[in-house]
Amino acid sequence: MYIYLIENTMKITPVVRIAVLKDIDEELEDMQYWLSKPPHERAAAVTRLISKSLQPGERMDKSHVVKRKLHP
């Protein structure tokens, strides 16, 4: 017996924006994007990024934690 798994594929719509490079503030846009997401999505994204950077079996070093307020 064979079991086939079919993955759902997302269609990614390309976004084109024409602007002068010196007028684009990517840092502000990134901050606005992440602040528009609910806290559980932001925490999940951070967890996913951290887990990708760790070796198998390695744990995150939590001895240096920096807290700061996020302002748009």
PQR file with spaces between the fields and no chain letter, atoms N, CA, C, O and H, PARSE charges and radii, in Angstrom:
ATOM       1  N    MET     1       0.847   -1.159    0.000 -0.4000 1.5000
ATOM       2  CA   MET     1       0.000    0.000    0.000 -0.0000 2.0000
ATOM       3  C    MET     1       0.906    1.239    0.000  0.5500 1.7000
ATOM       4  O    MET     1       1.884    1.308    0.744 -0.5500 1.4000
ATOM       5  N    TYR     2       0.565    2.203   -0.839 -0.4000 1.5000
ATOM       6  CA   TYR     2       1.325    3.435   -0.929 -0.0000 2.0000
ATOM       7  C    TYR     2       0.453    4.589   -0.445  0.5500 1.7000
ATOM       8  O    TYR     2      -0.730    4.676   -0.773 -0.5500 1.4000
ATOM       9  H    TYR     2      -0.230    2.148   -1.444  0.4000 1.0000
ATOM      10  N    ILE     3       1.057    5.462    0.331 -0.4000 1.5000
ATOM      11  CA   ILE     3       0.354    6.654    0.797 -0.0000 2.0000
ATOM      12  C    ILE     3       1.070    7.861    0.206  0.5500 1.7000
ATOM      13  O    ILE     3       2.274    8.042    0.391 -0.5500 1.4000
ATOM      14  H    ILE     3       2.018    5.391    0.597  0.4000 1.0000
ATOM      15  N    TYR     4       0.319    8.668   -0.494 -0.4000 1.5000
ATOM      16  CA   TYR     4       0.880    9.857   -1.110 -0.0000 2.0000
ATOM      17  C    TYR     4       0.408   11.088   -0.343  0.5500 1.7000
ATOM      18  O    TYR     4      -0.785   11.253   -0.085 -0.5500 1.4000
ATOM      19  H    TYR     4      -0.658    8.521   -0.644  0.4000 1.0000
ATOM      20  N    LEU     5       1.332   11.927    0.009 -0.4000 1.5000
ATOM      21  CA   LEU     5       0.995   13.178    0.669 -0.0000 2.0000
ATOM      22  C    LEU     5       1.050   14.302   -0.350  0.5500 1.7000
ATOM      23  O    LEU     5       2.041   14.462   -1.063 -0.5500 1.4000
ATOM      24  H    LEU     5       2.301   11.792   -0.201  0.4000 1.0000
ATOM      25  N    ILE     6       0.001   15.061   -0.412 -0.4000 1.5000
ATOM      26  CA   ILE     6      -0.049   16.181   -1.342 -0.0000 2.0000
ATOM      27  C    ILE     6       0.055   17.456   -0.512  0.5500 1.7000
ATOM      28  O    ILE     6      -0.761   17.714    0.372 -0.5500 1.4000
ATOM      29  H    ILE     6      -0.804   14.931    0.167  0.4000 1.0000
ATOM      30  N    GLU     7       1.067   18.236   -0.817 -0.4000 1.5000
ATOM      31  CA   GLU     7       1.278   19.480   -0.093 -0.0000 2.0000
ATOM      32  C    GLU     7       0.444   20.587   -0.717  0.5500 1.7000
ATOM      33  O    GLU     7       0.314   20.676   -1.938 -0.5500 1.4000
ATOM      34  H    GLU     7       1.730   18.026   -1.535  0.4000 1.0000
ATOM      35  N    ASN     8      -0.118   21.425    0.140 -0.4000 1.5000
ATOM      36  CA   ASN     8      -0.814   22.603   -0.350 -0.0000 2.0000
ATOM      37  C    ASN     8       0.229   23.622   -0.770  0.5500 1.7000
ATOM      38  O    ASN     8       1.157   23.915   -0.016 -0.5500 1.4000
ATOM      39  H    ASN     8      -0.013   21.353    1.132  0.4000 1.0000
ATOM      40  N    THR     9       0.081   24.150   -1.948 -0.4000 1.5000
ATOM      41  CA   THR     9       1.040   25.143   -2.412 -0.0000 2.0000
ATOM      42  C    THR     9       0.402   26.516   -2.340  0.5500 1.7000
ATOM      43  O    THR     9      -0.739   26.720   -2.755 -0.5500 1.4000
ATOM      44  H    THR     9      -0.673   23.912   -2.560  0.4000 1.0000
ATOM      45  N    MET    10       1.167   27.447   -1.805 -0.4000 1.5000
ATOM      46  CA   MET    10       0.696   28.822   -1.739 -0.0000 2.0000
ATOM      47  C    MET    10       1.102   29.528   -3.012  0.5500 1.7000
ATOM      48  O    MET    10       2.187   29.303   -3.547 -0.5500 1.4000
ATOM      49  H    MET    10       2.094   27.281   -1.468  0.4000 1.0000
ATOM      50  N    LYS    11       0.237   30.366   -3.479 -0.4000 1.5000
ATOM      51  CA   LYS    11       0.585   31.199   -4.621 -0.0000 2.0000
ATOM      52  C    LYS    11       1.081   32.527   -4.076  0.5500 1.7000
ATOM      53  O    LYS    11       0.390   33.202   -3.313 -0.5500 1.4000
ATOM      54  H    LYS    11      -0.645   30.549   -3.044  0.4000 1.0000
ATOM      55  N    ILE    12       2.272   32.884   -4.476 -0.4000 1.5000
ATOM      56  CA   ILE    12       2.863   34.135   -4.017 -0.0000 2.0000
ATOM      57  C    ILE    12       2.662   35.177   -5.110  0.5500 1.7000
ATOM      58  O    ILE    12       3.084   34.997   -6.253 -0.5500 1.4000
ATOM      59  H    ILE    12       2.833   32.336   -5.095  0.4000 1.0000
ATOM      60  N    THR    13       2.017   36.251   -4.737 -0.4000 1.5000
ATOM      61  CA   THR    13       1.765   37.329   -5.677 -0.0000 2.0000
ATOM      62  C    THR    13       2.926   38.313   -5.612  0.5500 1.7000
ATOM      63  O    THR    13       3.227   38.842   -4.542 -0.5500 1.4000
ATOM      64  H    THR    13       1.674   36.396   -3.809  0.4000 1.0000
ATOM      65  N    PRO    14       3.577   38.563   -6.737 -0.5600 1.5000
ATOM      66  CA   PRO    14       4.682   39.526   -6.714  0.2800 2.0000
ATOM      67  C    PRO    14       4.167   40.947   -6.464  0.5500 1.7000
ATOM      68  O    PRO    14       3.109   41.341   -6.954 -0.5500 1.4000
ATOM      69  N    VAL    15       4.934   41.689   -5.702 -0.4000 1.5000
ATOM      70  CA   VAL    15       4.585   43.077   -5.399 -0.0000 2.0000
ATOM      71  C    VAL    15       5.677   43.966   -5.972  0.5500 1.7000
ATOM      72  O    VAL    15       6.861   43.776   -5.692 -0.5500 1.4000
ATOM      73  H    VAL    15       5.794   41.370   -5.304  0.4000 1.0000
ATOM      74  N    VAL    16       5.270   44.923   -6.766 -0.4000 1.5000
ATOM      75  CA   VAL    16       6.227   45.842   -7.375 -0.0000 2.0000
ATOM      76  C    VAL    16       5.933   47.234   -6.846  0.5500 1.7000
ATOM      77  O    VAL    16       4.795   47.703   -6.868 -0.5500 1.4000
ATOM      78  H    VAL    16       4.308   45.077   -6.994  0.4000 1.0000
ATOM      79  N    ARG    17       6.990   47.885   -6.370 -0.4000 1.5000
ATOM      80  CA   ARG    17       6.846   49.244   -5.883 -0.0000 2.0000
ATOM      81  C    ARG    17       7.982   50.068   -6.465  0.5500 1.7000
ATOM      82  O    ARG    17       9.152   49.706   -6.343 -0.5500 1.4000
ATOM      83  H    ARG    17       7.915   47.505   -6.352  0.4000 1.0000
ATOM      84  N    ILE    18       7.635   51.156   -7.087 -0.4000 1.5000
ATOM      85  CA   ILE    18       8.648   52.030   -7.673 -0.0000 2.0000
ATOM      86  C    ILE    18       8.840   53.216   -6.733  0.5500 1.7000
ATOM      87  O    ILE    18       7.897   53.948   -6.431 -0.5500 1.4000
ATOM      88  H    ILE    18       6.685   51.451   -7.186  0.4000 1.0000
ATOM      89  N    ALA    19      10.083   53.392   -6.278 -0.4000 1.5000
ATOM      90  CA   ALA    19      10.393   54.481   -5.358 -0.0000 2.0000
ATOM      91  C    ALA    19      11.877   54.802   -5.454  0.5500 1.7000
ATOM      92  O    ALA    19      12.677   53.994   -5.927 -0.5500 1.4000
ATOM      93  H    ALA    19      10.848   52.797   -6.524  0.4000 1.0000
ATOM      94  N    VAL    20      12.219   55.974   -5.005 -0.4000 1.5000
ATOM      95  CA   VAL    20      13.613   56.374   -4.929 -0.0000 2.0000
ATOM      96  C    VAL    20      14.233   55.675   -3.722  0.5500 1.7000
ATOM      97  O    VAL    20      13.676   55.732   -2.626 -0.5500 1.4000
ATOM      98  H    VAL    20      11.570   56.631   -4.621  0.4000 1.0000
ATOM      99  N    LEU    21      15.378   55.018   -3.908 -0.4000 1.5000
ATOM     100  CA   LEU    21      15.976   54.219   -2.843 -0.0000 2.0000
ATOM     101  C    LEU    21      16.244   55.013   -1.568  0.5500 1.7000
ATOM     102  O    LEU    21      16.075   54.490   -0.467 -0.5500 1.4000
ATOM     103  H    LEU    21      15.830   54.972   -4.799  0.4000 1.0000
ATOM     104  N    LYS    22      16.659   56.261   -1.705 -0.4000 1.5000
ATOM     105  CA   LYS    22      16.969   57.036   -0.496 -0.0000 2.0000
ATOM     106  C    LYS    22      15.715   57.413    0.288  0.5500 1.7000
ATOM     107  O    LYS    22      15.814   57.818    1.446 -0.5500 1.4000
ATOM     108  H    LYS    22      16.797   56.686   -2.600  0.4000 1.0000
ATOM     109  N    ASP    23      14.526   57.286   -0.330 -0.4000 1.5000
ATOM     110  CA   ASP    23      13.280   57.619    0.353 -0.0000 2.0000
ATOM     111  C    ASP    23      12.646   56.422    1.054  0.5500 1.7000
ATOM     112  O    ASP    23      11.661   56.585    1.774 -0.5500 1.4000
ATOM     113  H    ASP    23      14.445   56.957   -1.270  0.4000 1.0000
ATOM     114  N    ILE    24      13.185   55.236    0.860 -0.4000 1.5000
ATOM     115  CA   ILE    24      12.612   54.034    1.454 -0.0000 2.0000
ATOM     116  C    ILE    24      13.237   53.808    2.829  0.5500 1.7000
ATOM     117  O    ILE    24      14.459   53.776    2.972 -0.5500 1.4000
ATOM     118  H    ILE    24      13.985   55.103    0.275  0.4000 1.0000
ATOM     119  N    ASP    25      12.384   53.653    3.830 -0.4000 1.5000
ATOM     120  CA   ASP    25      12.846   53.357    5.187 -0.0000 2.0000
ATOM     121  C    ASP    25      12.393   51.937    5.523  0.5500 1.7000
ATOM     122  O    ASP    25      11.325   51.734    6.101 -0.5500 1.4000
ATOM     123  H    ASP    25      11.391   53.679    3.714  0.4000 1.0000
ATOM     124  N    GLU    26      13.216   50.962    5.152 -0.4000 1.5000
ATOM     125  CA   GLU    26      12.847   49.561    5.352 -0.0000 2.0000
ATOM     126  C    GLU    26      12.706   49.212    6.826  0.5500 1.7000
ATOM     127  O    GLU    26      11.861   48.395    7.195 -0.5500 1.4000
ATOM     128  H    GLU    26      14.083   51.127    4.682  0.4000 1.0000
ATOM     129  N    GLU    27      13.518   49.818    7.658 -0.4000 1.5000
ATOM     130  CA   GLU    27      13.456   49.526    9.084 -0.0000 2.0000
ATOM     131  C    GLU    27      12.088   49.922    9.647  0.5500 1.7000
ATOM     132  O    GLU    27      11.492   49.168   10.416 -0.5500 1.4000
ATOM     133  H    GLU    27      14.204   50.481    7.359  0.4000 1.0000
ATOM     134  N    LEU    28      11.597   51.087    9.269 -0.4000 1.5000
ATOM     135  CA   LEU    28      10.284   51.533    9.725 -0.0000 2.0000
ATOM     136  C    LEU    28       9.180   50.639    9.170  0.5500 1.7000
ATOM     137  O    LEU    28       8.247   50.280    9.888 -0.5500 1.4000
ATOM     138  H    LEU    28      12.081   51.699    8.643  0.4000 1.0000
ATOM     139  N    GLU    29       9.288   50.277    7.885 -0.4000 1.5000
ATOM     140  CA   GLU    29       8.287   49.405    7.274 -0.0000 2.0000
ATOM     141  C    GLU    29       8.270   48.030    7.939  0.5500 1.7000
ATOM     142  O    GLU    29       7.201   47.466    8.169 -0.5500 1.4000
ATOM     143  H    GLU    29      10.047   50.569    7.302  0.4000 1.0000
ATOM     144  N    ASP    30       9.445   47.491    8.246 -0.4000 1.5000
ATOM     145  CA   ASP    30       9.522   46.204    8.931 -0.0000 2.0000
ATOM     146  C    ASP    30       8.866   46.292   10.311  0.5500 1.7000
ATOM     147  O    ASP    30       8.110   45.404   10.706 -0.5500 1.4000
ATOM     148  H    ASP    30      10.314   47.950    8.058  0.4000 1.0000
ATOM     149  N    MET    31       9.161   47.364   11.032 -0.4000 1.5000
ATOM     150  CA   MET    31       8.594   47.549   12.365 -0.0000 2.0000
ATOM     151  C    MET    31       7.071   47.656   12.283  0.5500 1.7000
ATOM     152  O    MET    31       6.365   47.047   13.086 -0.5500 1.4000
ATOM     153  H    MET    31       9.775   48.085   10.711  0.4000 1.0000
ATOM     154  N    GLN    32       6.564   48.423   11.323 -0.4000 1.5000
ATOM     155  CA   GLN    32       5.114   48.567   11.171 -0.0000 2.0000
ATOM     156  C    GLN    32       4.470   47.234   10.808  0.5500 1.7000
ATOM     157  O    GLN    32       3.380   46.922   11.287 -0.5500 1.4000
ATOM     158  H    GLN    32       7.138   48.917   10.670  0.4000 1.0000
ATOM     159  N    TYR    33       5.135   46.447    9.965 -0.4000 1.5000
ATOM     160  CA   TYR    33       4.606   45.143    9.585 -0.0000 2.0000
ATOM     161  C    TYR    33       4.478   44.234   10.805  0.5500 1.7000
ATOM     162  O    TYR    33       3.422   43.644   11.035 -0.5500 1.4000
ATOM     163  H    TYR    33       6.020   46.701    9.576  0.4000 1.0000
ATOM     164  N    TRP    34       5.552   44.123   11.587 -0.4000 1.5000
ATOM     165  CA   TRP    34       5.525   43.210   12.723 -0.0000 2.0000
ATOM     166  C    TRP    34       4.609   43.701   13.824  0.5500 1.7000
ATOM     167  O    TRP    34       4.017   42.883   14.528 -0.5500 1.4000
ATOM     168  H    TRP    34       6.409   44.603   11.401  0.4000 1.0000
ATOM     169  N    LEU    35       4.469   45.000   13.999 -0.4000 1.5000
ATOM     170  CA   LEU    35       3.542   45.519   15.005 -0.0000 2.0000
ATOM     171  C    LEU    35       2.092   45.325   14.585  0.5500 1.7000
ATOM     172  O    LEU    35       1.194   45.363   15.426 -0.5500 1.4000
ATOM     173  H    LEU    35       4.949   45.664   13.426  0.4000 1.0000
ATOM     174  N    SER    36       1.852   45.118   13.289 -0.4000 1.5000
ATOM     175  CA   SER    36       0.489   44.863   12.822 -0.0000 2.0000
ATOM     176  C    SER    36       0.074   43.408   13.074  0.5500 1.7000
ATOM     177  O    SER    36      -1.109   43.081   12.990 -0.5500 1.4000
ATOM     178  H    SER    36       2.582   45.087   12.605  0.4000 1.0000
ATOM     179  N    LYS    37       1.028   42.547   13.376 -0.4000 1.5000
ATOM     180  CA   LYS    37       0.753   41.127   13.641 -0.0000 2.0000
ATOM     181  C    LYS    37       0.441   40.926   15.122  0.5500 1.7000
ATOM     182  O    LYS    37       0.970   41.645   15.970 -0.5500 1.4000
ATOM     183  H    LYS    37       1.989   42.812   13.444  0.4000 1.0000
ATOM     184  N    PRO    38      -0.411   39.955   15.439 -0.5600 1.5000
ATOM     185  CA   PRO    38      -0.691   39.684   16.850  0.2800 2.0000
ATOM     186  C    PRO    38       0.542   39.123   17.560  0.5500 1.7000
ATOM     187  O    PRO    38       1.407   38.524   16.923 -0.5500 1.4000
ATOM     188  N    PRO    39       0.621   39.315   18.866 -0.5600 1.5000
ATOM     189  CA   PRO    39       1.810   38.874   19.622  0.2800 2.0000
ATOM     190  C    PRO    39       2.153   37.399   19.432  0.5500 1.7000
ATOM     191  O    PRO    39       3.333   37.054   19.365 -0.5500 1.4000
ATOM     192  N    HIS    40       1.159   36.522   19.345 -0.4000 1.5000
ATOM     193  CA   HIS    40       1.475   35.096   19.207 -0.0000 2.0000
ATOM     194  C    HIS    40       2.140   34.797   17.863  0.5500 1.7000
ATOM     195  O    HIS    40       2.960   33.882   17.781 -0.5500 1.4000
ATOM     196  H    HIS    40       0.201   36.802   19.399  0.4000 1.0000
ATOM     197  N    GLU    41       1.807   35.544   16.807 -0.4000 1.5000
ATOM     198  CA   GLU    41       2.476   35.352   15.515 -0.0000 2.0000
ATOM     199  C    GLU    41       3.911   35.860   15.566  0.5500 1.7000
ATOM     200  O    GLU    41       4.812   35.250   14.991 -0.5500 1.4000
ATOM     201  H    GLU    41       1.141   36.287   16.873  0.4000 1.0000
ATOM     202  N    ARG    42       4.120   36.979   16.257 -0.4000 1.5000
ATOM     203  CA   ARG    42       5.481   37.516   16.376 -0.0000 2.0000
ATOM     204  C    ARG    42       6.355   36.561   17.175  0.5500 1.7000
ATOM     205  O    ARG    42       7.504   36.311   16.810 -0.5500 1.4000
ATOM     206  H    ARG    42       3.387   37.475   16.724  0.4000 1.0000
ATOM     207  N    ALA    43       5.809   36.024   18.269 -0.4000 1.5000
ATOM     208  CA   ALA    43       6.576   35.074   19.092 -0.0000 2.0000
ATOM     209  C    ALA    43       6.889   33.810   18.299  0.5500 1.7000
ATOM     210  O    ALA    43       7.989   33.268   18.408 -0.5500 1.4000
ATOM     211  H    ALA    43       4.876   36.227   18.566  0.4000 1.0000
ATOM     212  N    ALA    44       5.935   33.336   17.504 -0.4000 1.5000
ATOM     213  CA   ALA    44       6.160   32.138   16.684 -0.0000 2.0000
ATOM     214  C    ALA    44       7.252   32.389   15.655  0.5500 1.7000
ATOM     215  O    ALA    44       8.068   31.506   15.393 -0.5500 1.4000
ATOM     216  H    ALA    44       5.041   33.776   17.415  0.4000 1.0000
ATOM     217  N    ALA    45       7.279   33.585   15.067 -0.4000 1.5000
ATOM     218  CA   ALA    45       8.302   33.914   14.077 -0.0000 2.0000
ATOM     219  C    ALA    45       9.692   33.954   14.712  0.5500 1.7000
ATOM     220  O    ALA    45      10.660   33.462   14.132 -0.5500 1.4000
ATOM     221  H    ALA    45       6.616   34.302   15.280  0.4000 1.0000
ATOM     222  N    VAL    46       9.783   34.540   15.897 -0.4000 1.5000
ATOM     223  CA   VAL    46      11.069   34.603   16.607 -0.0000 2.0000
ATOM     224  C    VAL    46      11.535   33.199   16.971  0.5500 1.7000
ATOM     225  O    VAL    46      12.709   32.867   16.803 -0.5500 1.4000
ATOM     226  H    VAL    46       8.997   34.940   16.368  0.4000 1.0000
ATOM     227  N    THR    47      10.622   32.383   17.465 -0.4000 1.5000
ATOM     228  CA   THR    47      10.964   31.006   17.823 -0.0000 2.0000
ATOM     229  C    THR    47      11.451   30.229   16.611  0.5500 1.7000
ATOM     230  O    THR    47      12.419   29.474   16.704 -0.5500 1.4000
ATOM     231  H    THR    47       9.669   32.653   17.601  0.4000 1.0000
ATOM     232  N    ARG    48      10.783   30.408   15.472 -0.4000 1.5000
ATOM     233  CA   ARG    48      11.175   29.722   14.239 -0.0000 2.0000
ATOM     234  C    ARG    48      12.571   30.154   13.788  0.5500 1.7000
ATOM     235  O    ARG    48      13.379   29.318   13.384 -0.5500 1.4000
ATOM     236  H    ARG    48       9.996   31.020   15.398  0.4000 1.0000
ATOM     237  N    LEU    49      12.854   31.451   13.853 -0.4000 1.5000
ATOM     238  CA   LEU    49      14.173   31.942   13.449 -0.0000 2.0000
ATOM     239  C    LEU    49      15.272   31.419   14.368  0.5500 1.7000
ATOM     240  O    LEU    49      16.340   31.020   13.902 -0.5500 1.4000
ATOM     241  H    LEU    49      12.198   32.131   14.181  0.4000 1.0000
ATOM     242  N    ILE    50      15.011   31.422   15.662 -0.4000 1.5000
ATOM     243  CA   ILE    50      16.009   30.937   16.614 -0.0000 2.0000
ATOM     244  C    ILE    50      16.260   29.448   16.407  0.5500 1.7000
ATOM     245  O    ILE    50      17.407   29.001   16.425 -0.5500 1.4000
ATOM     246  H    ILE    50      14.144   31.747   16.040  0.4000 1.0000
ATOM     247  N    SER    51      15.191   28.682   16.211 -0.4000 1.5000
ATOM     248  CA   SER    51      15.365   27.233   16.055 -0.0000 2.0000
ATOM     249  C    SER    51      16.128   26.887   14.784  0.5500 1.7000
ATOM     250  O    SER    51      16.807   25.861   14.733 -0.5500 1.4000
ATOM     251  H    SER    51      14.260   29.045   16.197  0.4000 1.0000
ATOM     252  N    LYS    52      16.027   27.725   13.758 -0.4000 1.5000
ATOM     253  CA   LYS    52      16.782   27.485   12.523 -0.0000 2.0000
ATOM     254  C    LYS    52      18.275   27.729   12.721  0.5500 1.7000
ATOM     255  O    LYS    52      19.101   27.120   12.042 -0.5500 1.4000
ATOM     256  H    LYS    52      15.475   28.559   13.800  0.4000 1.0000
ATOM     257  N    SER    53      18.619   28.620   13.649 -0.4000 1.5000
ATOM     258  CA   SER    53      20.027   28.969   13.837 -0.0000 2.0000
ATOM     259  C    SER    53      20.748   28.026   14.806  0.5500 1.7000
ATOM     260  O    SER    53      21.977   28.046   14.880 -0.5500 1.4000
ATOM     261  H    SER    53      17.947   29.114   14.201  0.4000 1.0000
ATOM     262  N    LEU    54      20.009   27.207   15.544 -0.4000 1.5000
ATOM     263  CA   LEU    54      20.616   26.313   16.521 -0.0000 2.0000
ATOM     264  C    LEU    54      20.944   24.958   15.905  0.5500 1.7000
ATOM     265  O    LEU    54      20.278   24.497   14.978 -0.5500 1.4000
ATOM     266  H    LEU    54      19.011   27.191   15.485  0.4000 1.0000
ATOM     267  N    GLN    55      21.973   24.343   16.438 -0.4000 1.5000
ATOM     268  CA   GLN    55      22.326   22.985   16.031 -0.0000 2.0000
ATOM     269  C    GLN    55      21.373   22.000   16.707  0.5500 1.7000
ATOM     270  O    GLN    55      20.788   22.330   17.738 -0.5500 1.4000
ATOM     271  H    GLN    55      22.514   24.717   17.191  0.4000 1.0000
ATOM     272  N    PRO    56      21.203   20.798   16.149 -0.5600 1.5000
ATOM     273  CA   PRO    56      20.330   19.810   16.787  0.2800 2.0000
ATOM     274  C    PRO    56      20.765   19.531   18.226  0.5500 1.7000
ATOM     275  O    PRO    56      21.935   19.251   18.487 -0.5500 1.4000
ATOM     276  N    GLY    57      19.824   19.610   19.142 -0.4000 1.5000
ATOM     277  CA   GLY    57      20.114   19.381   20.559 -0.0000 2.0000
ATOM     278  C    GLY    57      20.609   20.611   21.304  0.5500 1.7000
ATOM     279  O    GLY    57      20.673   20.594   22.533 -0.5500 1.4000
ATOM     280  H    GLY    57      18.874   19.838   18.930  0.4000 1.0000
ATOM     281  N    GLU    58      20.959   21.669   20.597 -0.4000 1.5000
ATOM     282  CA   GLU    58      21.453   22.899   21.224 -0.0000 2.0000
ATOM     283  C    GLU    58      20.275   23.720   21.727  0.5500 1.7000
ATOM     284  O    GLU    58      19.205   23.731   21.117 -0.5500 1.4000
ATOM     285  H    GLU    58      20.908   21.682   19.599  0.4000 1.0000
ATOM     286  N    ARG    59      20.482   24.405   22.844 -0.4000 1.5000
ATOM     287  CA   ARG    59      19.440   25.254   23.404 -0.0000 2.0000
ATOM     288  C    ARG    59      19.877   26.703   23.352  0.5500 1.7000
ATOM     289  O    ARG    59      21.071   27.001   23.325 -0.5500 1.4000
ATOM     290  H    ARG    59      21.350   24.396   23.339  0.4000 1.0000
ATOM     291  N    MET    60      18.913   27.595   23.339 -0.4000 1.5000
ATOM     292  CA   MET    60      19.202   29.019   23.282 -0.0000 2.0000
ATOM     293  C    MET    60      19.821   29.486   24.599  0.5500 1.7000
ATOM     294  O    MET    60      19.354   29.117   25.676 -0.5500 1.4000
ATOM     295  H    MET    60      17.943   27.352   23.361  0.4000 1.0000
ATOM     296  N    ASP    61      20.883   30.305   24.506 -0.4000 1.5000
ATOM     297  CA   ASP    61      21.516   30.885   25.684 -0.0000 2.0000
ATOM     298  C    ASP    61      20.658   32.055   26.152  0.5500 1.7000
ATOM     299  O    ASP    61      20.546   33.067   25.459 -0.5500 1.4000
ATOM     300  H    ASP    61      21.263   30.605   23.631  0.4000 1.0000
ATOM     301  N    LYS    62      20.059   31.916   27.321 -0.4000 1.5000
ATOM     302  CA   LYS    62      19.164   32.949   27.840 -0.0000 2.0000
ATOM     303  C    LYS    62      19.818   33.781   28.934  0.5500 1.7000
ATOM     304  O    LYS    62      19.131   34.488   29.672 -0.5500 1.4000
ATOM     305  H    LYS    62      20.150   31.094   27.884  0.4000 1.0000
ATOM     306  N    SER    63      21.139   33.703   29.043 -0.4000 1.5000
ATOM     307  CA   SER    63      21.822   34.433   30.107 -0.0000 2.0000
ATOM     308  C    SER    63      21.892   35.930   29.821  0.5500 1.7000
ATOM     309  O    SER    63      22.043   36.724   30.750 -0.5500 1.4000
ATOM     310  H    SER    63      21.697   33.129   28.443  0.4000 1.0000
ATOM     311  N    HIS    64      21.786   36.328   28.567 -0.4000 1.5000
ATOM     312  CA   HIS    64      21.833   37.746   28.197 -0.0000 2.0000
ATOM     313  C    HIS    64      20.520   38.105   27.516  0.5500 1.7000
ATOM     314  O    HIS    64      20.367   37.940   26.305 -0.5500 1.4000
ATOM     315  H    HIS    64      21.663   35.683   27.812  0.4000 1.0000
ATOM     316  N    VAL    65      19.589   38.591   28.301 -0.4000 1.5000
ATOM     317  CA   VAL    65      18.285   38.963   27.762 -0.0000 2.0000
ATOM     318  C    VAL    65      18.191   40.479   27.813  0.5500 1.7000
ATOM     319  O    VAL    65      18.439   41.089   28.853 -0.5500 1.4000
ATOM     320  H    VAL    65      19.713   38.725   29.284  0.4000 1.0000
ATOM     321  N    VAL    66      17.834   41.080   26.694 -0.4000 1.5000
ATOM     322  CA   VAL    66      17.698   42.528   26.616 -0.0000 2.0000
ATOM     323  C    VAL    66      16.228   42.839   26.383  0.5500 1.7000
ATOM     324  O    VAL    66      15.618   42.352   25.430 -0.5500 1.4000
ATOM     325  H    VAL    66      17.633   40.584   25.849  0.4000 1.0000
ATOM     326  N    LYS    67      15.669   43.658   27.268 -0.4000 1.5000
ATOM     327  CA   LYS    67      14.285   44.078   27.108 -0.0000 2.0000
ATOM     328  C    LYS    67      14.285   45.508   26.614  0.5500 1.7000
ATOM     329  O    LYS    67      15.021   46.360   27.114 -0.5500 1.4000
ATOM     330  H    LYS    67      16.164   44.053   28.042  0.4000 1.0000
ATOM     331  N    ARG    68      13.440   45.758   25.615 -0.4000 1.5000
ATOM     332  CA   ARG    68      13.299   47.125   25.135 -0.0000 2.0000
ATOM     333  C    ARG    68      11.894   47.315   24.622  0.5500 1.7000
ATOM     334  O    ARG    68      11.236   46.361   24.209 -0.5500 1.4000
ATOM     335  H    ARG    68      12.843   45.067   25.208  0.4000 1.0000
ATOM     336  N    LYS    69      11.440   48.547   24.650 -0.4000 1.5000
ATOM     337  CA   LYS    69      10.104   48.853   24.157 -0.0000 2.0000
ATOM     338  C    LYS    69      10.177   49.067   22.648  0.5500 1.7000
ATOM     339  O    LYS    69      11.132   49.649   22.132 -0.5500 1.4000
ATOM     340  H    LYS    69      11.975   49.322   24.986  0.4000 1.0000
ATOM     341  N    LEU    70       9.162   48.591   21.963 -0.4000 1.5000
ATOM     342  CA   LEU    70       9.088   48.764   20.514 -0.0000 2.0000
ATOM     343  C    LEU    70       8.230   49.992   20.217  0.5500 1.7000
ATOM     344  O    LEU    70       7.082   50.078   20.653 -0.5500 1.4000
ATOM     345  H    LEU    70       8.387   48.119   22.382  0.4000 1.0000
ATOM     346  N    HIS    71       8.780   50.910   19.496 -0.4000 1.5000
ATOM     347  CA   HIS    71       8.044   52.104   19.094 -0.0000 2.0000
ATOM     348  C    HIS    71       8.022   52.153   17.578  0.5500 1.7000
ATOM     349  O    HIS    71       9.051   51.951   16.933 -0.5500 1.4000
ATOM     350  H    HIS    71       9.713   50.840   19.142  0.4000 1.0000
ATOM     351  N    PRO    72       6.840   52.423   16.998 -0.5600 1.5000
ATOM     352  CA   PRO    72       6.778   52.497   15.518  0.2800 2.0000
ATOM     353  C    PRO    72       7.518   53.684   14.967  0.5500 1.7000
ATOM     354  O    PRO    72       7.555   53.878   13.751 -0.5500 1.4000
